[in-house]
Amino acid sequence: MTDPKPALPGRLSSMDAYRGLVLALMMGEALHFCAVSAAKPASAVWSFLCFHQSHVPWIGGSLHDLIQPGFSFLVGVALPFSLAARRAKGQNPGQMRAHAFKRAFILVILGIFLRSLGRPQTYFTFEDTLTQIGLGYGFLYLLGLRPRRDHWIALGVILVVFWAAFALYPAPPADFEWESVGVPSDWPHLMTGFEGHWNKNENFSAAFDRWFLNLFPREKPFVNNFGGYQTLSFIPTLATMILGLLAGGVLRSERTHMERVRWLVIAGVVGLASGWLIGAVGICPVVKRIWTPSFTLWSGGWCFLFLAAFYFVMDVRGHQRWAFPLLVLGMNSIAAYCADWLWKRFIAETLVRHLGKAPFLIFGPAYELLLLGAATLLVLWLVLFWMYRRRIFLRI
């Protein structure tokens, strides 16, 4: 029996559920797996969970390193659906373009606002997930209006040019004073040889930020980012969004269900393999913090595979009830993202203030933060569930 060609979908539950998973991973930092791991150093399980709830120091990646790529990828996946919906409403190109660039501007401002919480003045930084997406979203929208061939061309140009910019920028000399850019000289993740072009805080993007970020009012002059994150990462982040745009085009195509799944799986395997290989042979290391082209391909491969799995289970096989907790998050992603930044600490402090510490010490001090975090996340989810039941969805 052949797989019938489905009608072009208007909205896919799999996209919302995958977005919900990404948000759950981000919000899950409240569970403090690494604190439990530190208290239980002999446990391989808690060590594993800690690793995947943390960013790797530099090269490679964990599940936590796939959060931002997941957000960015899904923005691209959603664009073909958004364009089709707006055309169906009769919006003209000018209205659609104005909305796209307005959305991009709001995302950048919202990212800066959230990063400025607890600081004495506006903290101008552009490496946050929202600002990175916002900086590239207008370009993504314009590209979304172009033929599919142009998507592939843009993807290739971005990856090659961004790689070349790093490769041509002078690598730090052997006697470079790493402490001057906030990196210990004995940091075990420093690279030599050709890969030295992608070292922390002394690379093409870092040099750009030492000029660009000092154009804004600051508490003190910008010298380096503690984590090694850079503004210009929005360029390869745009490439990740283009990968999502390609995936979204496939999901809206006239392919059969299984043809869509196969395309996504093959793209995922190719992305994973090519990104890993480019890093393994020394052409370009896989580094999330500066979003190297190899990381774009490697993380994009995982994003294709996650989307393929969600699409197959939920939209092809029809098994959707299990994902309801994720749908509550994914269908209100902006609200969930802001709630994590604005309310998480307040809720945790309120729980301790009114309930005391005893309920969270029931399994001993090692699990105190875990239980408090679980209670905090439950309250956050219930707030979002209340919004879901009343159809209150924040949109930009």
C-alpha positions as CSV (number, residue, x, y, z in Angstrom):
1,M,0.0,0.0,0.0
2,T,1.5,3.3,-1.0
3,D,1.7,6.3,1.3
4,P,-0.9,8.8,0.1
5,K,0.1,12.4,-0.5
6,P,-1.1,14.5,2.4
7,A,-2.6,17.9,2.0
8,L,-0.3,20.8,2.6
9,P,-0.3,21.3,6.4
10,G,-1.3,24.6,8.0
11,R,0.2,23.8,11.4
12,L,2.1,20.9,12.7
13,S,1.9,19.6,16.2
14,S,5.4,18.2,15.8
15,M,6.9,21.7,15.4
16,D,5.2,22.9,18.6
17,A,6.3,19.8,20.5
18,Y,9.9,20.0,19.4
19,R,9.9,23.7,20.4
20,G,8.4,22.6,23.7
21,L,11.3,20.1,24.2
22,V,13.8,22.9,23.5
23,L,12.1,25.1,26.1
24,A,12.0,22.3,28.6
25,L,15.7,21.7,28.2
26,M,16.4,25.4,28.8
27,M,14.0,25.7,31.8
28,G,15.4,22.4,33.1
29,E,18.5,24.2,34.4
30,A,16.4,24.8,37.5
31,L,16.8,21.1,38.3
32,H,20.5,21.6,39.1
33,F,21.7,18.1,38.0
34,C,25.3,19.2,38.4
35,A,24.7,20.0,42.1
36,V,23.4,16.5,42.6
37,S,26.3,15.1,40.6
38,A,28.7,17.0,42.9
39,A,27.1,15.5,45.9
40,K,27.0,12.0,44.3
41,P,30.4,11.9,42.6
42,A,30.3,8.1,42.2
43,S,27.1,8.1,40.2
44,A,27.6,7.8,36.5
45,V,23.9,8.6,35.9
46,W,24.1,12.0,37.6
47,S,27.4,12.7,35.9
48,F,25.8,12.0,32.5
49,L,22.8,14.2,33.3
50,C,25.1,17.0,34.5
51,F,27.1,16.8,31.3
52,H,24.0,17.2,29.2
53,Q,22.7,20.1,31.3
54,S,25.9,22.1,30.8
55,H,27.6,23.7,27.8
56,V,30.9,22.0,26.9
57,P,33.9,24.3,27.6
58,W,34.8,24.7,23.9
59,I,35.0,21.9,21.3
60,G,32.2,19.4,20.9
61,G,28.7,19.6,22.2
62,S,26.1,18.3,24.7
63,L,22.3,18.2,24.6
64,H,22.4,21.6,26.3
65,D,24.4,22.9,23.3
66,L,21.5,22.0,21.0
67,I,19.0,24.4,22.7
68,Q,19.9,27.6,20.8
69,P,20.3,25.7,17.5
70,G,16.9,24.2,18.1
71,F,15.2,27.6,18.6
72,S,16.9,29.0,15.6
73,F,16.2,26.0,13.4
74,L,12.5,26.0,14.3
75,V,12.2,29.7,13.4
76,G,13.3,28.7,9.9
77,V,10.9,25.7,9.8
78,A,8.0,27.9,10.8
79,L,8.6,30.6,8.2
80,P,7.1,28.9,5.1
81,F,3.9,28.2,7.2
82,S,3.8,31.8,8.4
83,L,4.2,33.2,4.9
84,A,1.4,30.9,3.6
85,A,-0.9,32.0,6.4
86,R,-0.3,35.7,5.8
87,R,-0.8,35.3,2.1
88,A,-4.1,33.5,2.8
89,K,-5.2,36.5,5.0
90,G,-4.6,38.8,2.0
91,Q,-1.6,40.6,3.3
92,N,0.4,42.4,0.7
93,P,4.3,42.1,0.4
94,G,4.7,45.5,2.1
95,Q,2.7,44.5,5.2
96,M,4.5,41.2,5.4
97,R,7.9,42.8,5.2
98,A,7.0,45.4,7.8
99,H,5.9,42.7,10.2
100,A,9.1,40.7,9.6
101,F,11.4,43.5,10.4
102,K,9.3,44.7,13.3
103,R,9.5,41.2,14.7
104,A,13.3,41.2,14.2
105,F,13.6,44.5,16.1
106,I,11.5,43.4,19.0
107,L,13.4,40.2,19.4
108,V,16.7,42.1,19.6
109,I,15.3,44.6,22.1
110,L,13.7,41.8,24.2
111,G,16.9,39.9,24.3
112,I,18.8,43.0,25.5
113,F,16.1,43.7,28.1
114,L,16.3,40.2,29.6
115,R,20.1,40.2,29.7
116,S,20.0,43.5,31.5
117,L,18.0,42.2,34.5
118,G,19.8,42.9,37.7
119,R,22.3,45.3,36.2
120,P,22.7,49.0,37.0
121,Q,22.2,50.0,33.3
122,T,21.3,48.6,29.9
123,Y,23.6,45.7,29.1
124,F,24.2,45.9,25.4
125,T,25.0,42.4,24.4
126,F,24.0,40.5,21.2
127,E,24.9,36.9,21.8
128,D,21.6,36.0,23.5
129,T,19.3,33.5,21.7
130,L,16.6,36.2,21.0
131,T,19.0,38.8,19.8
132,Q,20.9,36.4,17.5
133,I,17.6,35.3,15.9
134,G,16.4,38.9,15.6
135,L,19.6,40.0,13.9
136,G,19.2,37.5,11.2
137,Y,15.4,37.2,10.9
138,G,14.9,40.0,8.4
139,F,17.4,38.4,6.1
140,L,15.7,35.0,6.6
141,Y,12.3,36.5,5.7
142,L,13.7,38.0,2.4
143,L,15.3,34.7,1.6
144,G,12.1,32.9,2.3
145,L,10.5,34.8,-0.6
146,R,13.2,33.5,-3.0
147,P,13.3,30.1,-4.8
148,R,14.6,27.1,-3.0
149,R,17.8,27.1,-5.0
150,D,18.7,30.5,-3.5
151,H,18.3,29.0,0.0
152,W,21.1,26.5,-0.8
153,I,23.3,29.1,-2.3
154,A,22.9,31.4,0.7
155,L,23.7,28.6,3.1
156,G,26.9,27.7,1.2
157,V,28.0,31.3,0.9
158,I,27.5,32.0,4.6
159,L,29.3,28.9,5.8
160,V,32.3,29.4,3.4
161,V,32.7,33.1,3.9
162,F,32.4,32.9,7.7
163,W,35.0,30.1,7.7
164,A,37.3,32.2,5.5
165,A,37.0,35.2,7.8
166,F,38.3,33.2,10.7
167,A,40.9,31.4,8.7
168,L,42.3,34.6,7.3
169,Y,42.4,36.5,10.6
170,P,45.8,36.1,12.2
171,A,46.0,33.3,14.7
172,P,47.5,34.2,18.1
173,P,51.3,33.8,18.3
174,A,52.9,31.2,20.5
175,D,53.8,33.8,23.2
176,F,50.3,35.4,23.2
177,E,49.3,36.6,26.7
178,W,46.0,34.8,27.1
179,E,45.2,36.4,30.4
180,S,44.7,39.7,28.5
181,V,41.6,38.3,26.9
182,G,40.3,36.5,30.0
183,V,41.6,33.0,29.2
184,P,44.1,31.2,31.5
185,S,47.3,30.4,29.7
186,D,47.1,26.8,30.9
187,W,43.4,26.4,29.8
188,P,43.3,22.9,28.4
189,H,41.1,23.7,25.5
190,L,43.4,26.1,23.7
191,M,44.2,25.0,20.2
192,T,47.4,25.2,18.1
193,G,48.2,25.1,14.5
194,F,45.5,25.9,12.0
195,E,42.7,25.3,14.5
196,G,44.2,28.2,16.5
197,H,42.2,30.6,14.4
198,W,39.1,29.5,16.4
199,N,40.5,29.9,19.9
200,K,38.5,31.5,22.7
201,N,38.4,35.4,22.8
202,E,41.1,35.8,20.2
203,N,39.6,35.3,16.8
204,F,37.8,37.2,14.1
205,S,34.5,37.6,15.9
206,A,36.2,38.6,19.2
207,A,38.1,41.3,17.5
208,F,34.9,42.7,16.0
209,D,33.2,42.8,19.4
210,R,36.1,44.6,21.0
211,W,35.3,47.4,18.5
212,F,31.5,47.0,18.2
213,L,30.4,46.6,21.8
214,N,32.4,49.5,22.9
215,L,30.3,51.8,20.7
216,F,27.5,51.4,23.3
217,P,27.3,52.8,26.9
218,R,28.9,50.3,29.3
219,E,29.7,50.0,32.9
220,K,33.3,49.4,31.8
221,P,35.0,48.9,28.5
222,F,34.4,45.6,26.8
223,V,37.5,43.4,26.6
224,N,36.1,39.9,26.3
225,N,33.0,37.7,26.8
226,F,33.5,35.4,29.8
227,G,32.0,32.4,27.9
228,G,33.6,33.3,24.5
229,Y,30.2,34.1,22.9
230,Q,30.3,36.7,20.0
231,T,27.9,39.0,18.2
232,L,28.8,37.9,14.7
233,S,27.6,34.4,15.5
234,F,24.2,35.6,14.2
235,I,25.6,35.0,10.7
236,P,26.1,31.2,11.0
237,T,22.9,31.3,13.2
238,L,21.2,32.6,10.1
239,A,22.6,29.5,8.3
240,T,21.0,27.3,11.0
241,M,17.7,29.1,10.3
242,I,18.1,28.5,6.6
243,L,18.5,24.8,7.4
244,G,15.1,25.1,9.1
245,L,13.7,27.0,6.1
246,L,14.7,24.1,3.9
247,A,13.1,21.6,6.3
248,G,9.9,23.7,6.5
249,G,9.8,23.8,2.7
250,V,9.9,20.0,2.7
251,L,7.1,19.7,5.2
252,R,4.9,22.0,3.1
253,S,5.8,20.2,-0.1
254,E,3.6,17.7,-1.9
255,R,5.9,14.8,-0.9
256,T,4.3,11.9,0.9
257,H,4.6,11.6,4.7
258,M,7.4,9.0,4.5
259,E,9.2,10.9,1.8
260,R,9.3,13.9,4.1
261,V,10.6,11.8,6.9
262,R,13.3,10.2,4.7
263,W,14.4,13.6,3.5
264,L,14.7,14.9,7.1
265,V,16.6,11.8,8.3
266,I,19.0,11.8,5.3
267,A,19.6,15.6,5.9
268,G,20.2,14.9,9.5
269,V,22.8,12.2,8.9
270,V,24.6,14.2,6.3
271,G,24.7,17.3,8.6
272,L,26.0,15.3,11.5
273,A,28.6,13.4,9.5
274,S,29.9,16.5,7.6
275,G,30.1,18.7,10.6
276,W,31.9,16.0,12.6
277,L,34.3,15.2,9.7
278,I,35.2,18.9,9.1
279,G,36.1,19.2,12.7
280,A,37.9,15.8,12.9
281,V,40.3,16.6,10.0
282,G,41.2,20.0,11.5
283,I,39.5,22.2,8.8
284,C,37.2,23.9,11.4
285,P,36.6,22.8,15.0
286,V,33.0,22.1,16.2
287,V,32.5,25.0,18.6
288,K,29.1,26.2,19.7
289,R,30.2,29.3,21.5
290,I,31.4,31.0,18.3
291,W,29.0,28.9,16.1
292,T,31.6,27.6,13.7
293,P,30.4,26.4,10.3
294,S,31.1,22.8,11.3
295,F,29.0,23.3,14.4
296,T,26.2,24.7,12.2
297,L,26.2,21.5,10.2
298,W,26.6,19.2,13.2
299,S,23.9,20.8,15.3
300,G,21.7,21.2,12.2
301,G,22.0,17.5,11.7
302,W,20.6,16.9,15.2
303,C,17.8,19.4,14.5
304,F,16.7,17.5,11.4
305,L,16.7,14.2,13.3
306,F,14.7,15.6,16.2
307,L,12.2,17.1,13.8
308,A,12.0,13.9,11.8
309,A,11.3,11.9,15.0
310,F,8.6,14.3,16.2
311,Y,7.0,14.5,12.8
312,F,6.9,10.7,12.3
313,V,5.5,10.0,15.8
314,M,3.0,12.8,16.0
315,D,1.9,13.9,12.5
316,V,2.4,10.6,10.6
317,R,1.5,8.0,13.3
318,G,-0.9,10.3,15.1
319,H,0.5,9.7,18.6
320,Q,0.1,13.2,20.1
321,R,-1.4,12.9,23.6
322,W,2.0,12.0,25.2
323,A,3.4,15.4,24.1
324,F,0.7,17.6,25.6
325,P,3.1,19.0,28.4
326,L,5.5,20.0,25.6
327,L,2.7,21.5,23.5
328,V,1.8,23.8,26.4
329,L,5.3,25.2,26.3
330,G,5.9,25.1,22.5
331,M,2.6,26.9,21.6
332,N,3.5,29.8,23.9
333,S,7.3,29.9,23.4
334,I,7.8,33.7,24.0
335,A,5.8,33.6,27.2
336,A,7.7,30.5,28.4
337,Y,11.1,32.0,27.5
338,C,10.3,35.2,29.3
339,A,8.8,33.4,32.3
340,D,12.0,31.4,32.7
341,W,13.9,34.7,32.9
342,L,11.5,36.7,34.9
343,W,9.7,34.4,37.3
344,K,11.8,31.4,38.0
345,R,13.9,32.8,40.8
346,F,10.8,34.6,42.3
347,I,8.8,31.4,42.4
348,A,11.7,29.4,44.0
349,E,12.2,32.1,46.7
350,T,8.4,32.2,47.3
351,L,8.2,28.5,47.7
352,V,11.0,28.5,50.3
353,R,9.5,31.5,52.1
354,H,6.1,30.0,52.6
355,L,6.8,26.2,52.7
356,G,10.3,26.3,54.3
357,K,13.1,24.0,53.3
358,A,11.8,20.9,54.9
359,P,9.7,19.7,51.9
360,F,12.8,19.9,49.7
361,L,15.0,18.1,52.1
362,I,12.9,14.9,52.3
363,F,15.5,12.9,50.4
364,G,18.5,14.7,52.0
365,P,20.6,17.8,51.2
366,A,21.9,16.3,47.9
367,Y,18.5,16.6,46.3
368,E,17.3,19.8,47.8
369,L,17.9,22.0,44.7
370,L,16.5,19.2,42.5
371,L,13.2,19.1,44.3
372,L,13.0,22.9,44.6
373,G,13.7,23.2,40.9
374,A,11.0,20.6,40.1
375,A,8.5,22.5,42.2
376,T,9.4,25.7,40.5
377,L,9.0,24.2,37.0
378,L,5.7,22.8,38.0
379,V,4.4,26.2,39.0
380,L,5.7,27.7,35.8
381,W,4.1,25.0,33.7
382,L,0.8,25.5,35.5
383,V,0.8,29.2,34.7
384,L,1.5,28.4,31.1
385,F,-1.3,25.8,31.2
386,W,-3.7,28.4,32.5
387,M,-2.7,30.6,29.6
388,Y,-3.2,27.7,27.2
389,R,-6.7,26.9,28.5
390,R,-7.7,30.5,28.0
391,R,-6.0,30.8,24.6
392,I,-3.6,33.4,25.8
393,F,-0.6,33.2,23.5
394,L,2.1,35.9,23.3
395,R,3.0,36.7,19.7
396,I,5.6,39.0,18.2
